[in-house]
Amino acid sequence: MNLQELRTEIDNLDSELINILSKRFIATRKIGQLKHQQNLEAVDTDRLNSIVENWINQSNEKEVNPELSLQIINTIHRFVVSEHRELKS
């Protein structure tokens, strides 16, 4: 592969990442609505711990830096919680 082909591959992968993020946020918004209807807290610590552990394990299996993965999931979680808290306002 040449440089341009690799860059095109990266561009396609970036698009896939955005599509996955979109789908994930659609699902988390639905969860936020259910939590709001059921008067549940925005943060479920047990669930978060499980997700983080899963991300670390998968990162290690796929040879992705776990520190990077933690930064990504923590950023996603921060936005999700913010959206959930907005529903309560």
Chimera marker file (.cmm) of the C-alpha trace (Angstrom):
<marker_set name="trace">
<marker id="1" x="0.000" y="0.000" z="0.000" r="1" g="1" b="0" radius="0.5"/>
<marker id="2" x="1.114" y="3.510" z="-0.669" r="1" g="1" b="0" radius="0.5"/>
<marker id="3" x="0.699" y="6.579" z="1.514" r="1" g="1" b="0" radius="0.5"/>
<marker id="4" x="-2.518" y="7.765" z="-0.135" r="1" g="1" b="0" radius="0.5"/>
<marker id="5" x="-4.150" y="4.345" z="0.139" r="1" g="1" b="0" radius="0.5"/>
<marker id="6" x="-3.284" y="4.187" z="3.836" r="1" g="1" b="0" radius="0.5"/>
<marker id="7" x="-4.668" y="7.671" z="4.389" r="1" g="1" b="0" radius="0.5"/>
<marker id="8" x="-7.870" y="6.698" z="2.607" r="1" g="1" b="0" radius="0.5"/>
<marker id="9" x="-8.112" y="3.646" z="4.848" r="1" g="1" b="0" radius="0.5"/>
<marker id="10" x="-7.692" y="5.867" z="7.904" r="1" g="1" b="0" radius="0.5"/>
<marker id="11" x="-10.356" y="8.268" z="6.615" r="1" g="1" b="0" radius="0.5"/>
<marker id="12" x="-12.758" y="5.347" z="6.179" r="1" g="1" b="0" radius="0.5"/>
<marker id="13" x="-11.990" y="4.059" z="9.672" r="1" g="1" b="0" radius="0.5"/>
<marker id="14" x="-12.560" y="7.555" z="11.099" r="1" g="1" b="0" radius="0.5"/>
<marker id="15" x="-15.978" y="7.608" z="9.432" r="1" g="1" b="0" radius="0.5"/>
<marker id="16" x="-16.765" y="4.234" z="10.994" r="1" g="1" b="0" radius="0.5"/>
<marker id="17" x="-15.736" y="5.573" z="14.410" r="1" g="1" b="0" radius="0.5"/>
<marker id="18" x="-18.096" y="8.524" z="14.045" r="1" g="1" b="0" radius="0.5"/>
<marker id="19" x="-20.929" y="6.208" z="12.975" r="1" g="1" b="0" radius="0.5"/>
<marker id="20" x="-20.314" y="3.969" z="15.989" r="1" g="1" b="0" radius="0.5"/>
<marker id="21" x="-20.230" y="6.977" z="18.316" r="1" g="1" b="0" radius="0.5"/>
<marker id="22" x="-23.513" y="8.164" z="16.852" r="1" g="1" b="0" radius="0.5"/>
<marker id="23" x="-25.139" y="4.783" z="17.459" r="1" g="1" b="0" radius="0.5"/>
<marker id="24" x="-23.722" y="4.654" z="20.980" r="1" g="1" b="0" radius="0.5"/>
<marker id="25" x="-25.072" y="8.096" z="21.847" r="1" g="1" b="0" radius="0.5"/>
<marker id="26" x="-28.497" y="7.216" z="20.447" r="1" g="1" b="0" radius="0.5"/>
<marker id="27" x="-28.546" y="4.236" z="22.819" r="1" g="1" b="0" radius="0.5"/>
<marker id="28" x="-27.283" y="6.232" z="25.797" r="1" g="1" b="0" radius="0.5"/>
<marker id="29" x="-29.891" y="8.943" z="25.194" r="1" g="1" b="0" radius="0.5"/>
<marker id="30" x="-32.578" y="6.270" z="25.387" r="1" g="1" b="0" radius="0.5"/>
<marker id="31" x="-31.031" y="5.054" z="28.633" r="1" g="1" b="0" radius="0.5"/>
<marker id="32" x="-31.018" y="8.625" z="29.916" r="1" g="1" b="0" radius="0.5"/>
<marker id="33" x="-34.718" y="8.965" z="29.155" r="1" g="1" b="0" radius="0.5"/>
<marker id="34" x="-35.475" y="5.709" z="30.979" r="1" g="1" b="0" radius="0.5"/>
<marker id="35" x="-33.379" y="6.782" z="33.962" r="1" g="1" b="0" radius="0.5"/>
<marker id="36" x="-35.217" y="10.101" z="34.024" r="1" g="1" b="0" radius="0.5"/>
<marker id="37" x="-38.619" y="8.393" z="33.884" r="1" g="1" b="0" radius="0.5"/>
<marker id="38" x="-37.619" y="5.992" z="36.660" r="1" g="1" b="0" radius="0.5"/>
<marker id="39" x="-35.943" y="8.735" z="38.719" r="1" g="1" b="0" radius="0.5"/>
<marker id="40" x="-32.570" y="6.955" z="38.652" r="1" g="1" b="0" radius="0.5"/>
<marker id="41" x="-29.188" y="8.572" z="39.093" r="1" g="1" b="0" radius="0.5"/>
<marker id="42" x="-27.248" y="9.633" z="35.996" r="1" g="1" b="0" radius="0.5"/>
<marker id="43" x="-24.209" y="7.605" z="37.060" r="1" g="1" b="0" radius="0.5"/>
<marker id="44" x="-24.234" y="3.867" z="37.717" r="1" g="1" b="0" radius="0.5"/>
<marker id="45" x="-20.808" y="3.243" z="39.232" r="1" g="1" b="0" radius="0.5"/>
<marker id="46" x="-21.024" y="-0.542" z="38.944" r="1" g="1" b="0" radius="0.5"/>
<marker id="47" x="-21.879" y="-0.265" z="35.247" r="1" g="1" b="0" radius="0.5"/>
<marker id="48" x="-19.080" y="2.243" z="34.653" r="1" g="1" b="0" radius="0.5"/>
<marker id="49" x="-16.547" y="0.006" z="36.391" r="1" g="1" b="0" radius="0.5"/>
<marker id="50" x="-17.654" y="-2.922" z="34.247" r="1" g="1" b="0" radius="0.5"/>
<marker id="51" x="-17.327" y="-0.883" z="31.047" r="1" g="1" b="0" radius="0.5"/>
<marker id="52" x="-13.872" y="0.398" z="32.019" r="1" g="1" b="0" radius="0.5"/>
<marker id="53" x="-12.679" y="-3.112" z="32.841" r="1" g="1" b="0" radius="0.5"/>
<marker id="54" x="-14.007" y="-4.352" z="29.504" r="1" g="1" b="0" radius="0.5"/>
<marker id="55" x="-12.288" y="-1.550" z="27.606" r="1" g="1" b="0" radius="0.5"/>
<marker id="56" x="-8.982" y="-2.271" z="29.348" r="1" g="1" b="0" radius="0.5"/>
<marker id="57" x="-9.230" y="-5.998" z="28.636" r="1" g="1" b="0" radius="0.5"/>
<marker id="58" x="-10.126" y="-5.478" z="24.984" r="1" g="1" b="0" radius="0.5"/>
<marker id="59" x="-7.385" y="-2.874" z="24.601" r="1" g="1" b="0" radius="0.5"/>
<marker id="60" x="-4.807" y="-5.302" z="25.909" r="1" g="1" b="0" radius="0.5"/>
<marker id="61" x="-6.108" y="-8.068" z="23.644" r="1" g="1" b="0" radius="0.5"/>
<marker id="62" x="-6.036" y="-5.812" z="20.571" r="1" g="1" b="0" radius="0.5"/>
<marker id="63" x="-2.723" y="-4.162" z="21.450" r="1" g="1" b="0" radius="0.5"/>
<marker id="64" x="-4.252" y="-0.726" z="21.923" r="1" g="1" b="0" radius="0.5"/>
<marker id="65" x="-2.737" y="1.443" z="24.607" r="1" g="1" b="0" radius="0.5"/>
<marker id="66" x="-5.109" y="1.007" z="27.601" r="1" g="1" b="0" radius="0.5"/>
<marker id="67" x="-4.334" y="4.529" z="28.784" r="1" g="1" b="0" radius="0.5"/>
<marker id="68" x="-5.651" y="5.913" z="25.495" r="1" g="1" b="0" radius="0.5"/>
<marker id="69" x="-8.738" y="3.711" z="25.747" r="1" g="1" b="0" radius="0.5"/>
<marker id="70" x="-9.392" y="4.949" z="29.288" r="1" g="1" b="0" radius="0.5"/>
<marker id="71" x="-9.169" y="8.552" z="28.125" r="1" g="1" b="0" radius="0.5"/>
<marker id="72" x="-11.642" y="7.829" z="25.338" r="1" g="1" b="0" radius="0.5"/>
<marker id="73" x="-14.204" y="6.010" z="27.487" r="1" g="1" b="0" radius="0.5"/>
<marker id="74" x="-13.909" y="8.594" z="30.263" r="1" g="1" b="0" radius="0.5"/>
<marker id="75" x="-14.553" y="11.373" z="27.753" r="1" g="1" b="0" radius="0.5"/>
<marker id="76" x="-17.549" y="9.529" z="26.318" r="1" g="1" b="0" radius="0.5"/>
<marker id="77" x="-18.886" y="8.840" z="29.809" r="1" g="1" b="0" radius="0.5"/>
<marker id="78" x="-18.510" y="12.485" z="30.824" r="1" g="1" b="0" radius="0.5"/>
<marker id="79" x="-20.643" y="13.570" z="27.844" r="1" g="1" b="0" radius="0.5"/>
<marker id="80" x="-23.240" y="10.852" z="28.486" r="1" g="1" b="0" radius="0.5"/>
<marker id="81" x="-23.603" y="11.837" z="32.139" r="1" g="1" b="0" radius="0.5"/>
<marker id="82" x="-23.886" y="15.490" z="31.148" r="1" g="1" b="0" radius="0.5"/>
<marker id="83" x="-26.751" y="14.643" z="28.765" r="1" g="1" b="0" radius="0.5"/>
<marker id="84" x="-28.464" y="12.539" z="31.424" r="1" g="1" b="0" radius="0.5"/>
<marker id="85" x="-28.211" y="15.324" z="33.982" r="1" g="1" b="0" radius="0.5"/>
<marker id="86" x="-29.670" y="17.811" z="31.506" r="1" g="1" b="0" radius="0.5"/>
<marker id="87" x="-32.812" y="15.669" z="31.369" r="1" g="1" b="0" radius="0.5"/>
<marker id="88" x="-33.297" y="16.196" z="35.097" r="1" g="1" b="0" radius="0.5"/>
<marker id="89" x="-33.017" y="19.984" z="34.775" r="1" g="1" b="0" radius="0.5"/>
<link id1="1" id2="2" r="1" g="1" b="0" radius="0.2"/>
<link id1="2" id2="3" r="1" g="1" b="0" radius="0.2"/>
<link id1="3" id2="4" r="1" g="1" b="0" radius="0.2"/>
<link id1="4" id2="5" r="1" g="1" b="0" radius="0.2"/>
<link id1="5" id2="6" r="1" g="1" b="0" radius="0.2"/>
<link id1="6" id2="7" r="1" g="1" b="0" radius="0.2"/>
<link id1="7" id2="8" r="1" g="1" b="0" radius="0.2"/>
<link id1="8" id2="9" r="1" g="1" b="0" radius="0.2"/>
<link id1="9" id2="10" r="1" g="1" b="0" radius="0.2"/>
<link id1="10" id2="11" r="1" g="1" b="0" radius="0.2"/>
<link id1="11" id2="12" r="1" g="1" b="0" radius="0.2"/>
<link id1="12" id2="13" r="1" g="1" b="0" radius="0.2"/>
<link id1="13" id2="14" r="1" g="1" b="0" radius="0.2"/>
<link id1="14" id2="15" r="1" g="1" b="0" radius="0.2"/>
<link id1="15" id2="16" r="1" g="1" b="0" radius="0.2"/>
<link id1="16" id2="17" r="1" g="1" b="0" radius="0.2"/>
<link id1="17" id2="18" r="1" g="1" b="0" radius="0.2"/>
<link id1="18" id2="19" r="1" g="1" b="0" radius="0.2"/>
<link id1="19" id2="20" r="1" g="1" b="0" radius="0.2"/>
<link id1="20" id2="21" r="1" g="1" b="0" radius="0.2"/>
<link id1="21" id2="22" r="1" g="1" b="0" radius="0.2"/>
<link id1="22" id2="23" r="1" g="1" b="0" radius="0.2"/>
<link id1="23" id2="24" r="1" g="1" b="0" radius="0.2"/>
<link id1="24" id2="25" r="1" g="1" b="0" radius="0.2"/>
<link id1="25" id2="26" r="1" g="1" b="0" radius="0.2"/>
<link id1="26" id2="27" r="1" g="1" b="0" radius="0.2"/>
<link id1="27" id2="28" r="1" g="1" b="0" radius="0.2"/>
<link id1="28" id2="29" r="1" g="1" b="0" radius="0.2"/>
<link id1="29" id2="30" r="1" g="1" b="0" radius="0.2"/>
<link id1="30" id2="31" r="1" g="1" b="0" radius="0.2"/>
<link id1="31" id2="32" r="1" g="1" b="0" radius="0.2"/>
<link id1="32" id2="33" r="1" g="1" b="0" radius="0.2"/>
<link id1="33" id2="34" r="1" g="1" b="0" radius="0.2"/>
<link id1="34" id2="35" r="1" g="1" b="0" radius="0.2"/>
<link id1="35" id2="36" r="1" g="1" b="0" radius="0.2"/>
<link id1="36" id2="37" r="1" g="1" b="0" radius="0.2"/>
<link id1="37" id2="38" r="1" g="1" b="0" radius="0.2"/>
<link id1="38" id2="39" r="1" g="1" b="0" radius="0.2"/>
<link id1="39" id2="40" r="1" g="1" b="0" radius="0.2"/>
<link id1="40" id2="41" r="1" g="1" b="0" radius="0.2"/>
<link id1="41" id2="42" r="1" g="1" b="0" radius="0.2"/>
<link id1="42" id2="43" r="1" g="1" b="0" radius="0.2"/>
<link id1="43" id2="44" r="1" g="1" b="0" radius="0.2"/>
<link id1="44" id2="45" r="1" g="1" b="0" radius="0.2"/>
<link id1="45" id2="46" r="1" g="1" b="0" radius="0.2"/>
<link id1="46" id2="47" r="1" g="1" b="0" radius="0.2"/>
<link id1="47" id2="48" r="1" g="1" b="0" radius="0.2"/>
<link id1="48" id2="49" r="1" g="1" b="0" radius="0.2"/>
<link id1="49" id2="50" r="1" g="1" b="0" radius="0.2"/>
<link id1="50" id2="51" r="1" g="1" b="0" radius="0.2"/>
<link id1="51" id2="52" r="1" g="1" b="0" radius="0.2"/>
<link id1="52" id2="53" r="1" g="1" b="0" radius="0.2"/>
<link id1="53" id2="54" r="1" g="1" b="0" radius="0.2"/>
<link id1="54" id2="55" r="1" g="1" b="0" radius="0.2"/>
<link id1="55" id2="56" r="1" g="1" b="0" radius="0.2"/>
<link id1="56" id2="57" r="1" g="1" b="0" radius="0.2"/>
<link id1="57" id2="58" r="1" g="1" b="0" radius="0.2"/>
<link id1="58" id2="59" r="1" g="1" b="0" radius="0.2"/>
<link id1="59" id2="60" r="1" g="1" b="0" radius="0.2"/>
<link id1="60" id2="61" r="1" g="1" b="0" radius="0.2"/>
<link id1="61" id2="62" r="1" g="1" b="0" radius="0.2"/>
<link id1="62" id2="63" r="1" g="1" b="0" radius="0.2"/>
<link id1="63" id2="64" r="1" g="1" b="0" radius="0.2"/>
<link id1="64" id2="65" r="1" g="1" b="0" radius="0.2"/>
<link id1="65" id2="66" r="1" g="1" b="0" radius="0.2"/>
<link id1="66" id2="67" r="1" g="1" b="0" radius="0.2"/>
<link id1="67" id2="68" r="1" g="1" b="0" radius="0.2"/>
<link id1="68" id2="69" r="1" g="1" b="0" radius="0.2"/>
<link id1="69" id2="70" r="1" g="1" b="0" radius="0.2"/>
<link id1="70" id2="71" r="1" g="1" b="0" radius="0.2"/>
<link id1="71" id2="72" r="1" g="1" b="0" radius="0.2"/>
<link id1="72" id2="73" r="1" g="1" b="0" radius="0.2"/>
<link id1="73" id2="74" r="1" g="1" b="0" radius="0.2"/>
<link id1="74" id2="75" r="1" g="1" b="0" radius="0.2"/>
<link id1="75" id2="76" r="1" g="1" b="0" radius="0.2"/>
<link id1="76" id2="77" r="1" g="1" b="0" radius="0.2"/>
<link id1="77" id2="78" r="1" g="1" b="0" radius="0.2"/>
<link id1="78" id2="79" r="1" g="1" b="0" radius="0.2"/>
<link id1="79" id2="80" r="1" g="1" b="0" radius="0.2"/>
<link id1="80" id2="81" r="1" g="1" b="0" radius="0.2"/>
<link id1="81" id2="82" r="1" g="1" b="0" radius="0.2"/>
<link id1="82" id2="83" r="1" g="1" b="0" radius="0.2"/>
<link id1="83" id2="84" r="1" g="1" b="0" radius="0.2"/>
<link id1="84" id2="85" r="1" g="1" b="0" radius="0.2"/>
<link id1="85" id2="86" r="1" g="1" b="0" radius="0.2"/>
<link id1="86" id2="87" r="1" g="1" b="0" radius="0.2"/>
<link id1="87" id2="88" r="1" g="1" b="0" radius="0.2"/>
<link id1="88" id2="89" r="1" g="1" b="0" radius="0.2"/>
</marker_set>
